[in-house]
Amino acid sequence: MIGAGHMGATYAEGMSKSSLLNGKKLKIYDKDLEKIETLQEEGLFDAYKNLEDCLPKADIIFLAVKPNHVDALFEEMRPLINDKQMFVSLMAGVKLETILQGLNVKKVIRTMPNLPAQVGMGVTSFTESEHVTKLESLMVQNFLDMTGKSIHVENENYIDASTGISGSGPAYVFYFMQSMLEAAEKMGFSEYDSHVLVNSTFEGAIKIFNNEGITPTEWINRVASKGGTTRAAIDSMEENNVKEFITKAAYAAFDRAVELGKK
């Protein structure tokens, strides 16, 4: 794993549990020496301060750095890699072709991770370059599944699209939760009681949705009886085009992902 930041460390911790490692420790590298020293003390990974000490020995290299660091990183990596290695990108907006050309390699997998991987409930979409075999793709999927679930997509367009849904999606949920928290406090509830009301409501709704196999629209129709309180709230959202604005927000993230990939 190159990059021990928020996303890199999250995926590294999840993948360290994979049986594919055969009891060996996952190698992790970062330029932040203090962070590496902390990781060395914790002992979960083989943490490295120098790229040349770990990169040539790796079969699969996960890239988890910020996109604006890519050029400098690739220049440092090129003398240390070989054609047999496979590269898996956890970086937002960095195209397959950018990695293939930047590293002069053939086997690259591009992913779109998301924040719930921190608690083992992430969803990671991925696709690959033409020289990645089915077996290699399944091997990487095994690693990704250690952080939640993964879905294979046909091409990079779906990676950008999943950015607008799963990649940025947790922030949409947080935005809605924050709005409900503020409404609860405005109604007179304490901060603590507001958190209990909102958190439990979200957790309960998701659990019901997962267990029953009924669409969100069907659930709305079940609980929003004509003339009732829930129907008043849903009617207000419909009148204010909330659904349309949420869709526009998802497409804004999608469009931005495409734009970043062109840079």
Secondary structure as the mmCIF struct_conf table of DSSP 4:
data_model
#
loop_
_struct_conf.conf_type_id
_struct_conf.id
_struct_conf.beg_label_comp_id
_struct_conf.beg_label_asym_id
_struct_conf.beg_label_seq_id
_struct_conf.end_label_comp_id
_struct_conf.end_label_asym_id
_struct_conf.end_label_seq_id
STRN STRN1 ILE A 2 ILE A 2
BEND BEND1 GLY A 5 GLY A 5
HELX_RH_AL_P HELX_RH_AL_P1 HIS A 6 MET A 15
TURN_TY1_P TURN_TY1_P1 SER A 16 LYS A 17
HELX_RH_3T_P HELX_RH_3T_P1 SER A 19 LEU A 21
TURN_TY1_P TURN_TY1_P2 ASN A 22 GLY A 23
HELX_LH_PP_P HELX_LH_PP_P1 LYS A 24 LEU A 26
STRN STRN2 LYS A 27 TYR A 29
BEND BEND2 LYS A 31 LYS A 31
HELX_RH_AL_P HELX_RH_AL_P2 LEU A 33 GLU A 42
BEND BEND3 LEU A 44 PHE A 45
STRN STRN3 ASP A 46 TYR A 48
BEND BEND4 LYS A 49 LYS A 49
HELX_RH_3T_P HELX_RH_3T_P2 LEU A 51 ASP A 53
TURN_TY1_P TURN_TY1_P3 CYS A 54 CYS A 54
HELX_RH_3T_P HELX_RH_3T_P3 LEU A 55 LYS A 57
BEND BEND5 ASP A 59 ASP A 59
STRN STRN4 ILE A 60 LEU A 63
BEND BEND6 VAL A 65 VAL A 65
HELX_RH_3T_P HELX_RH_3T_P4 PRO A 67 HIS A 69
HELX_RH_AL_P HELX_RH_AL_P3 VAL A 70 MET A 77
HELX_RH_3T_P HELX_RH_3T_P5 ARG A 78 LEU A 80
TURN_TY1_P TURN_TY1_P4 ASP A 83 LYS A 84
STRN STRN5 MET A 86 SER A 89
TURN_TY1_P TURN_TY1_P5 ALA A 92 GLY A 93
HELX_RH_AL_P HELX_RH_AL_P4 LEU A 96 LEU A 103
TURN_TY1_P TURN_TY1_P6 ASN A 104 ASN A 104
BEND BEND7 LYS A 106 LYS A 106
STRN STRN6 VAL A 108 MET A 112
HELX_RH_3T_P HELX_RH_3T_P6 LEU A 115 VAL A 119
TURN_TY1_P TURN_TY1_P7 GLY A 120 GLY A 120
STRN STRN7 GLY A 122 GLU A 128
TURN_TY1_P TURN_TY1_P8 GLU A 130 HIS A 131
BEND BEND8 VAL A 132 VAL A 132
HELX_RH_AL_P HELX_RH_AL_P5 LYS A 134 LEU A 144
HELX_RH_3T_P HELX_RH_3T_P7 ASP A 145 THR A 147
STRN STRN8 GLY A 148 HIS A 152
BEND BEND9 GLU A 154 ASN A 155
HELX_RH_AL_P HELX_RH_AL_P6 GLU A 156 SER A 162
HELX_RH_PI_P HELX_RH_PI_P1 THR A 163 GLY A 167
BEND BEND10 SER A 168 SER A 168
HELX_RH_AL_P HELX_RH_AL_P7 GLY A 169 LYS A 186
TURN_TY1_P TURN_TY1_P9 MET A 187 GLY A 188
HELX_RH_AL_P HELX_RH_AL_P8 GLU A 191 GLU A 212
HELX_RH_AL_P HELX_RH_AL_P9 PRO A 216 VAL A 223
TURN_TY1_P TURN_TY1_P10 LYS A 226 GLY A 227
BEND BEND11 GLY A 228 GLY A 228
HELX_RH_AL_P HELX_RH_AL_P10 THR A 229 GLU A 239
TURN_TY1_P TURN_TY1_P11 ASN A 240 ASN A 241
HELX_RH_AL_P HELX_RH_AL_P11 VAL A 242 LYS A 262
#
